[in-house]
Amino acid sequence: MKILYIGDNNPGSTATHRAHALSRIGHDVSIQDPGEACKASLQSRWSRVLHFRTGFRFLQKGMIAWVMELYKTMEKPDLVWIDSGELLGYNCIKALKLWKCPIVLYNVDDPTGKRDGSRFDSLLKALPLYDLVVVVRKESESECIALGAKQVMRVFRSYDELAHRPYTNTQEIPQKFKSEVVFIGTWMRGEKRDQFLLDLINKGVPLSIWGNSWERSRFFPKLRENYKGKSLQGEDYIAAIQGAKLCLGLLSKGNRDLHTTRSLEIPYAGGLLCAQRTSEHEALYNEGTEAAFWSDATECAEVCQSLLKNENRESLRLKGMARVRNLQLGNEDVCRAIIDAVNQPG
C-alpha cells in the first residue's frame, strides 16, 4: 500500500517511529511534515503560543496551499495517515479528499479534553471528514463520535520495536545514565509533578530526573541536585531506562491519562515500571509480579524503598518485559490493526 504519512518528521519523534513501522510491515511510506510548511510562523515563542491558543486557525491559508501542492505534485496514495492533525483544518482535509482514498487520523493527545484550551479547534471541525479516527481514551472515543466522526477506533499507546530495543550488553550503558529510581519526563504547569517528586526525595527516595522545563518549577532549587539534564532520545533514552533499578510512570491529569507511552516503552526497553495505579495499568500488567503500582507519594515512596531492597526485583522486571511483548502493543502491531480496520468492508 502506498501511504502518504503527514506528521512530525523529527528522527526521534513518535510520529516518525510509527511511519517507519508502517514501512517495516511492507508499505511504501512518504513522510510529509506539516510543521515544516509553517515553520517560519512558529519560530518565535510568542507566535507559537498565539497559534496554539487559537487552534492554528490563522495558519490555515498556508496549510491549504501546502496540501494543494502535495496534491499537484505527488502520486495518488492508497491511504493518507495523519498523525496528530492539529495543524490541518476542515478545508485541508477536504482538499486531501480529492485523492478519493481513505484518510486516517491518529491522535494520542486529548483533542476533546480541556487541558490545552483551543489547541485542537481546527482538528475537531474536520473530524467528520476522516474515514477513521484513532484515539487512546474512552472519553475521546465517545466525544469524537458525538462531534461527527464516522468511525472511531480506540487503541493503547505503543512502544517501537526498533527505537526502544534494550541494550543486549548492559555493560555498555554509560555510567551517567545509571540510577536507583528515575523519572524521565517534562515539567508541566499545573500537573504538580514537581511537588510529587520533591515529596519522594523528602521521603528518602534516591531519585534522578531527566526532562525539559524543570528549571521553570518553583521547586527547582530543591530539585536541582536530583536533576540530571534535558529530555533524552535514542540510545540515551534507553540507557536511562535500562540503567535504572526502577522507572517512575507519571500521568497527566489534565490529559485524562490512565496510561502513557512510558507505560509500554519502559518494560519493553528493559526497565521496571513503577506507575500510578489505574484501571488501564492494571489491565496491562499484574501488580506485584510484572509491574509496581501506587496511589500517592507516600505509597510510591514505600514501594520504591521496598523494591530497592527486594532480591525479587529482577523477576518483576523480566516478567514485565515478557508481558509487554505478549500484549503485542508495538508500533508494527498497532499499525497492522489500524490498516485492517481501514480495509474492512463497510
Helices and strands as residue ranges (DSSP letters): E 2-6, H 14-24, E 28-32, H 34-37, G 40-42, H 45-53, G 57-59, H 60-73, E 79-83, H 90-96, G 97-99, E 103-106, H 121-126, G 127-129, E 132-135, H 138-146, E 152-154, G 170-172, G 175-177, E 179-184, H 193-202, E 207-210, G 214-216, H 220-223, G 224-226, E 227-229, H 234-242, E 244-249, H 261-268, E 273-276, H 279-284, E 292-294, H 297-309, H 313-326, H 331-343
